[in-house]
Amino acid sequence: MKKLIYLLIISLAAVVIACESRTYEEISDNTPITAPVNYITDVKPIMDNNCMGCHSAGSFKPFATYNQVKNNIDGILDRIQRPNGDQEKMPKGGSLSATQINIFIKWKADGLTEN
């Protein structure tokens, strides 16, 4: 009987913890980007950390410079937003966070500025 009461208390505690009243926006990293986005400070670090392993200067499809990234933004947006499991999703073997993807979207909306 004591084991049953103990199990019920543990179960109730787990339900209470799991049913917090925080919203999706509060717990996700998919926060809107409100500040202006530019290549040098916002986009380039993401490219350097996630894309340069395959897309360095001299590769099949280099994204090593501002102009290379700017001129291919539509293809980049297409590839980074594909669902997990899609063979053409980038980066290979991983995914950018929602915030990182939003930075690319906002950069395009802001006019693809360099500085």
DOLUMZA-902033 format. One line per 5 residues: number of its first residue (from 0); their letters; for each residue x, y, z of N, C-alpha, C, O. Coordinates in steps of 0.001 Angstrom, whole numbers, m for minus. Atoms other than C-alpha are relative to their C-alpha. Example, Ala and Ser with C-alpha at 12.3 -4.5 7.8 and 13.67 -1.06 7.14 Angstrom:
# DOLUMZA-902033
0	AS	890 m1190 0 12300 m4500 7800 900 1200 0 1936 1181 665 | m820 m1190 m60 13670 m1060 7140 m770 1090 730 m261 2198 899
END
This chain:
# DOLUMZA-902033
0	MKKLI	818 m1190 0 0 0 0 864 1256 0 574 2225 m702 | m889 m1144 m36 2837 2369 846 650 223 m1366 849 1364 m1782 | m608 m117 1317 4426 1616 m2536 m981 642 m975 m578 1457 m1805 | 1024 m550 883 1158 2460 m4308 m157 1510 236 m232 2283 m720 | 120 m1427 m331 833 5811 m2486 1247 749 m487 1141 1836 m1055
5	YLLII	m1246 m613 455 4478 6597 m3207 4 147 m1521 400 1190 m2041 | 65 m26 1453 3984 5745 m6889 m989 1069 m486 m717 1765 m1464 | 997 m1021 357 868 7962 m7061 548 1417 210 315 2308 m607 | m589 m1320 m281 2724 10892 m5485 1034 346 m1069 1057 1470 m1569 | m1020 m224 1035 5620 10513 m7935 m684 296 m1337 m270 1206 m2056
10	SLAAV	719 m203 1264 3184 10257 m10867 m651 1379 m42 m581 2069 m1060 | 640 m1309 m72 1272 13341 m9754 1030 1115 m155 782 2100 m851 | m1056 m1005 117 4501 15308 m9385 492 100 m1441 741 1200 m1935 | m445 m1 1393 5578 14284 m12888 m1015 699 m903 m637 1439 m1812 | 1048 m646 795 2230 15394 m14335 13 1505 233 m95 2272 m723
15	VIACE	m18 m1431 m315 2388 18761 m12562 1190 673 m668 1052 1756 m1238 | m1195 m577 626 5923 19390 m13793 m157 33 m1511 230 1016 m2143 | 147 73 1453 5066 18310 m17349 m1048 978 m521 m996 1360 m1690 | 1095 m869 443 2003 20558 m17499 220 1455 392 m724 2140 786 | m248 m1413 m279 3685 23895 m16931 m805 845 m970 m1172 384 m2051
20	SRTYE	841 m852 835 1769 26808 m18356 804 962 m864 323 2046 m1194 | m781 m858 881 4572 28243 m20470 m448 m211 m1444 m854 m1308 m1827 | 411 87 1395 3793 29002 m24095 1131 m547 m857 2275 m637 m413 | m1001 502 936 5592 27592 m27114 1107 1028 m209 2289 685 m234 | m974 m1055 234 7282 30932 m27707 984 131 1160 2153 456 955
25	EISDN	m863 m106 m1167 8652 30915 m24167 1025 m1126 72 2119 m927 602 | m902 1136 m128 10250 27491 m24483 777 m298 m1272 1722 m1085 m1232 | m721 266 1237 11384 27524 m28112 1050 1070 m240 1028 2138 372 | m983 m1009 384 14334 29293 m29639 m451 711 m1271 342 1399 m1914 | 538 m590 1222 12089 30432 m32491 m533 1403 296 m1710 1693 82
30	TPITA	400 m1358 m328 12031 34042 m31381 160 893 m1221 1117 741 m1980 | m111 m894 1157 11381 36750 m33954 1260 863 99 1666 1275 1186 | m1175 m865 65 14407 38734 m35052 m515 1407 m280 m1131 1648 m1318 | 520 m1357 170 13618 42414 m34592 1075 994 m406 770 1975 m1084 | m1092 m918 356 17023 44106 m34964 400 m225 m1457 236 m1327 m1981
35	PVNYI	m483 183 1371 18429 44734 m38448 1087 m1078 m48 1914 m1181 859 | m955 1086 168 20458 41783 m39719 940 354 m1150 502 820 m2202 | m943 m197 1101 23643 42106 m41757 925 m1206 m101 1001 m2039 803 | m827 1168 293 26085 39667 m43264 1154 m169 982 1323 m1240 1566 | m1246 123 m777 29267 40411 m41326 m247 m465 1430 409 m1397 1896
40	TDVKP	173 328 m1426 27913 40250 m37769 m973 m1135 261 m869 m1805 1288 | 1052 976 m288 24940 37905 m38129 60 m1269 m856 m28 m2378 m329 | 75 1143 914 25073 35652 m41200 1345 m722 m114 1392 m1951 m52 | m1318 609 212 28818 35065 m41690 390 m970 1122 897 m2051 822 | m353 984 m1042 29347 33450 m38244 m763 m1320 m129 m215 m2387 147
45	IMDNN	773 1236 194 26554 30969 m38985 587 m786 m1165 759 m2002 m1077 | m595 656 1170 28043 30222 m42409 1346 m630 373 1615 m1781 28 | m1332 501 m378 31558 29846 m40958 m101 m1251 871 673 m2191 690 | 103 1114 m941 30420 27459 m38213 m745 m1213 m535 m562 m2322 m32 | 864 1093 436 27967 25348 m40205 150 m408 m1458 m297 m1489 m1840
50	CMGCH	14 248 1437 28724 25534 m43924 1387 m128 m632 1543 m780 m1664 | m1314 m66 628 32423 26092 m44568 703 m1342 m115 1632 m1481 m911 | m597 1331 120 33306 22438 m44034 m174 m567 m1400 695 m1292 m1885 | 280 493 1351 31748 21694 m47438 4 1118 m1048 255 859 m2225 | 179 m1098 954 31296 25148 m49021 1096 1061 111 811 2255 15
55	SAGSF	m1113 m953 m86 34745 26741 m48625 393 465 m1403 m78 m80 m2401 | m488 m488 1292 36485 28697 m51385 634 m1164 m756 1393 m1934 m169 | m558 1079 801 37388 26314 m54196 m822 m1272 20 m487 m2226 m683 | 869 1179 m16 34626 23818 m53373 m966 70 m1178 m1006 1063 m1905 | 983 60 1085 31909 22773 m55813 m950 1191 32 m1212 1795 m1009
60	KPFAT	946 m1115 m171 29501 25423 m54456 493 845 1159 4 691 2278 | m565 m778 m1108 31521 27942 m52427 m940 1093 522 m1632 1764 m244 | 723 m1084 m681 29857 30273 m49917 978 723 924 662 1007 2079 | m1062 m574 m813 33062 31857 m48691 m37 1521 54 613 2119 912 | 26 m1457 33 32254 35471 m49566 m1425 522 116 m2396 m206 m91
65	YNQVK	1302 m663 m80 29433 37923 m49039 m778 m165 m1302 m1947 m550 m1275 | 702 83 1290 28586 37962 m52772 m460 m1417 m316 m1542 m1598 m873 | 405 1385 251 28511 34163 m52999 m1236 m366 820 m2142 m1032 319 | 1163 296 m849 26079 33928 m50097 m1205 814 m472 m2301 272 m616 | 1088 m877 448 23983 36908 m51256 m613 m503 m1305 m1836 m538 m1444
70	NNIDG	497 440 1306 23714 35575 m54818 m680 m1364 41 m1352 m1745 m917 | 607 1330 m131 22590 32151 m53567 m998 m82 1147 m1337 m1180 1589 | 852 0 m1194 20267 33206 m50740 m1272 m828 m177 m1694 m1507 759 | 1237 771 182 17144 31650 m52271 256 m1503 114 m528 m2221 735 | m350 1411 m113 18834 28264 m52636 383 m380 1417 32 m1460 1891
75	ILDRI	m387 256 m1392 20323 28510 m49152 m1256 m95 868 m1395 m1023 1664 | 1242 36 m789 16911 29341 m47648 m793 m1270 m281 m1341 m1882 635 | 722 1236 349 15340 26447 m49536 611 m1193 721 m110 m2000 1308 | m659 1170 m559 17929 23967 m48297 m34 m35 1523 m210 m1108 2101 | m46 22 m1471 18105 25054 m44636 m1378 m150 618 m1493 m476 1800
80	QRPNG	1363 118 m536 14302 25023 m44272 m668 m1325 m347 m1819 m1544 30 | 591 1296 350 13720 21536 m45662 m192 m842 1265 538 m673 2242 | 259 820 m1194 12301 18983 m43223 1134 m1002 254 1836 m1414 m669 | m970 1038 m349 14562 16571 m41374 m328 m1261 m783 m1495 m1622 m937 | 188 1211 796 15059 13447 m43436 62 261 m1496 284 m670 m2271
85	DQEKM	m108 m363 1418 15038 15308 m46770 1465 m123 m397 2338 415 283 | m1375 240 441 18154 14248 m48692 743 1280 m365 1974 1300 m353 | m633 m1250 411 18806 17842 m49791 52 1045 1108 442 2188 866 | m51 m929 m1137 18521 19434 m46338 1448 342 330 2332 m514 297 | m1319 m475 m409 21502 21499 m45285 m99 625 1383 m1152 1153 1743
90	PKGGS	m1251 681 280 23710 21396 m43411 m155 m1504 113 m997 m2006 858 | 35 1463 m39 24347 17721 m44010 293 m489 1406 1201 10 2072 | m236 594 m1306 24116 15678 m40861 m440 845 1176 m72 556 2315 | 439 m846 m1093 22448 18418 m38847 m1059 974 m452 m1659 818 m1516 | 1003 m996 322 20168 21368 m38820 346 1290 719 889 1276 1824
95	LSATQ	m137 m1281 m682 20332 25044 m38056 m1165 150 962 m2216 m460 768 | 1104 m267 m928 18240 26262 m35141 m1019 906 m694 m718 1536 m1708 | 1035 m879 546 15001 28102 m35830 461 1451 19 171 2202 m912 | m504 m1373 m79 16669 31325 m34702 1018 260 m1104 987 1320 m1728 | m980 m171 1072 19559 30817 m37128 m691 120 m1361 m312 957 m2180
100	INIFI	753 m78 1258 17115 30189 m39982 m702 1342 m97 m727 1955 m1165 | 669 m1305 m2 15172 33299 m38970 963 1142 m306 565 2148 m892 | m1002 m1017 323 18398 35309 m39208 162 101 m1517 217 1208 m2053 | m106 m22 1460 18743 34307 m42880 m1241 628 m633 m1133 1429 m1561 | 1253 m550 541 15083 35121 m43554 m44 1507 204 m397 2249 m713
105	KWKAD	22 m1434 m305 15373 38516 m41850 1058 742 m804 825 1870 m1238 | m1055 m616 798 18649 39256 m43656 m499 275 m1413 m267 1352 m1963 | 557 m208 1349 16916 38771 m46996 m1051 1099 29 m1069 1966 m845 | 1056 m1015 m109 13942 40856 m45866 599 1399 218 27 2395 m226 | m663 m1277 m279 16333 43604 m44700 817 513 m1195 1387 1602 m1126
110	GLTEN	m705 m482 1187 17918 43836 m48162 1389 m576 m195 2152 m58 m1011 | m1271 703 186 20932 41502 m47821 1214 924 186 2154 903 m608 | m1095 m948 m247 23198 44180 m46325 1257 m717 477 1191 m1759 1130 | m1279 609 m387 26880 43437 m45804 441 465 1375 850 m352 2200 | m435 m549 m1298 27680 45751 m42869 m1166 643 713 m1004 1161 1818
END
